[in-house]
């Protein structure tokens, strides 16, 4: 049981680190999209 709990804990840590690798590019793309939308809105008027 102890081995099972340790492996589950290490898997959740691995998923947590991999989630960071997915979120960073997603946030960069979202920031670029938002900046482009704001710049486009500012130049319309």
Long-range contacts (C-beta under 8 A, 24 or more apart in sequence): none
